[in-house]
């Protein structure tokens, strides 16, 4: 029912850039709460049929921000001193923000996260379709349209439901 082949999604997405730009502009005419509810419902439906752990593509190109409590928790989980964990896996910006220092992620094994039970909040929340502000975040969502089967299918289903025809 849903497209999950990453190569097919990337090819289709390349031909839909202008359409998606028009769709983004068309979202202005809809109530934000209505769009949020629709996106959240579609996300639930698509996510039930499309397994992130069968894909793992987001882990091959996202830079993941992490918090100090997440670093501490991961150090315990990996049974590694925090200093060693930071040296091996974490980069810190001059502003003090921390993120994984490798793309693809160090913890990706095949298409599976090797620290799945301890994965970071940004990983748990991706693709962020369950959050409010769908319309305001849509440009960011489109950045992953060609590489995330869940985003691709939610956007395409929403176009159908809103009778958006380019």
Buried (B, 14 or more C-beta within 10 A) or exposed (E): EBEBEBEEBBEBBEEBEEBBEEBBEEBEEBEBEEBBEBBBBBBEBBBEEBEBEEBBBBBBEBEBBBEEEBBEBBBEEBEBEBEEBBEEBBEEEEEEEBBBBBBBBBBBEEBBBEBEEBBBEBBEEBBBBEEBEBBEBBEEBBEBBBBBBBBBBBBBBBBEEBEBEE
